[in-house]
């Protein structure tokens, strides 16, 4: 169905948003960690790639 998102893409989106919350909470509580932010950006790029390549 056009405009629908399959389950794996939804799961990656939820994981990306959850990761942002966790990394932000860690940064507020314990200070910034560049590797955590790098990992989150990488996860976000993978999610965007999944969205861009999903079948319509």
VENPEUR-V905576 format. One record per residue. N is the residue number from 0. RES is the residue in three letters. PHI is phi as a letter, one per 20 degrees, with the letter a starting at -180 (none if undefined). PSI is psi in radians with two decimals (NA if undefined). Layout:
BEGIN
N|RES|PHI|PSI, N|RES|PHI|PSI
END
This chain:
BEGIN
0|UNK|none|2.25, 1|UNK|f|2.43, 2|UNK|n|-0.14, 3|UNK|e|2.72, 4|UNK|d|2.28, 5|UNK|f|2.94, 6|UNK|f|-0.69, 7|UNK|f|-0.62, 8|UNK|f|-0.68, 9|UNK|f|-0.72, 10|UNK|f|-0.73, 11|UNK|f|-0.67, 12|UNK|f|-0.76, 13|UNK|f|-0.71, 14|UNK|f|-0.68, 15|UNK|f|-0.79, 16|UNK|f|-0.76, 17|UNK|f|-0.69, 18|UNK|f|-0.69, 19|UNK|f|-0.74, 20|UNK|f|-0.78, 21|UNK|f|-0.80, 22|UNK|f|-0.68, 23|UNK|f|-0.77, 24|UNK|f|-0.73, 25|UNK|f|-0.75, 26|UNK|f|-0.73, 27|UNK|f|-0.73, 28|UNK|f|-0.75, 29|UNK|c|-0.06, 30|UNK|o|2.86, 31|UNK|f|2.50, 32|UNK|c|1.96, 33|UNK|f|-0.61, 34|UNK|f|-0.63, 35|UNK|f|-0.76, 36|UNK|f|-0.68, 37|UNK|f|-0.78, 38|UNK|f|-0.70, 39|UNK|f|-0.72, 40|UNK|f|-0.75, 41|UNK|f|-0.78, 42|UNK|f|-0.72, 43|UNK|f|-0.70, 44|UNK|f|-0.67, 45|UNK|f|-0.74, 46|UNK|f|-0.77, 47|UNK|f|-0.67, 48|UNK|f|-0.71, 49|UNK|f|-0.70, 50|UNK|f|-0.67, 51|UNK|f|-0.52, 52|UNK|d|0.00, 53|UNK|f|2.62, 54|UNK|f|2.47, 55|UNK|d|NA
END
